[in-house]
C-alpha cells in the first residue's frame, strides 16, 4: 500500500466513524441521565477512534478495533495485545474523565 492509498483509507474510515459517532450522539441526546449518556459517548469514541500499529516494524497506524480483529483471525497475538493495551489505556482515561465530570456536577450547584 503506497502513501496515497493509506491516506485515502484513513480518510474513508474517519468519515464513516464520524458519521457513526454523530448518530450515537443524536441517539443518546434524548437520554435523561447524564452519566450513562456521557459514558456511552466516551466509550463509543474510544472504540471508533483509537489507533494501533497495524504492521510491526513500521509506523503505519490503523483503527485498533480492525487491527485487533484481523490480527486475532491471523493468530498474531502480539498485535492483539498491543491493540488491546491501547483500548485499555484510552478506556481508563475516558472512565476517569466521566467520573471527574460526574463528581464536579454533583459538587457544584446547578444553575
N, C-alpha and C positions, 0 to 999 in steps of 0.2 A: 504494500500500500504506500503510495507516494504521499507527499505532504498535502497536496490539494485534496486528495480523496479523504485523508484523515480529517482535515478541517471541515470538509463537506459532511462527513459522517457525524462529527460532533455538532455541527450546526443543525442538522436534521433531528438528532436526538434531543438537543436542548430546546428546540422549538416544540417538539412533541411533549417533552417533560414539562415545559412551561404551560402549555395548554392544559395538560392533566392537572398540574398544580392549581391553575386558575379555577378549574372545575371543582377541585377539592375545596378551595377557598369559598367558592359560591355555595356549594352544598352545605358546608359547615357554618356558614354565616347565620343560618336560621336556628342554630342550636342555642339553647338558653344559657347553659353554664359555660363559663369562660375556660375552666381548667381542661375539660375534655376537648373542647374546640382548639385551644392552643396546642395541646399535646398532639392531637391528630394532625394538625397542620405542620408542626415541627417534625414529627416522625415521617410524614409523607415527603417533606423536603429532604430529610436525610436519605430516605430510600431512593428518591429520584436524582439527587444532585451530588451524591458522594462519589468522588473519583477514586480509582485504584490503578496501580500499574498493571497494564494488560499484557506485557511481554517482558519476561525477566531479562535484564541486561540492557534495556532501552529506557528511554524517558517517556515513552508513549503511555498516556493515560486513557482509561475508558470508564464508563459507568460501572461502579462497583457491583451493582446488582447483576449486570450482564457478565462482567468478568468472573464473578463468583459462580454463576450458573454454568457458564461454558467451561470453566476450569474444573468444576465438580464433575461434569459429564466426561471430561477428558482425563479424569483421575490425576489432575495436577494439584495436589492438596497444599503445596506451598503457596500457590496463588490464592487458593481458597482461604487459607489462614491470613494472608496479608489483607485481602478484601474484607474478611470478617473483622479483622482488627480495626480497619478504617471505619466500618459500620459501628463497631462498639465505641470507638472514641467519639465519633460525632453524635451517637445516640446519648452517651453520657453527658456531653455538652448541652444537648437540647433538653434533657431531663433537668439538669441543673438550672438552665435558664428559665424553664417553665416553672420550676419550684420557686426560683427567686421572684418571678413575676407574681405568682400566687401569694407569696409572703408579703410583698410590697403592697399588693392590692388589699390584703387583709389588714395590714397595719395602718395604711393611710385611709383617712375617711373619704368616702365617695362624695363627689360634688353634686 
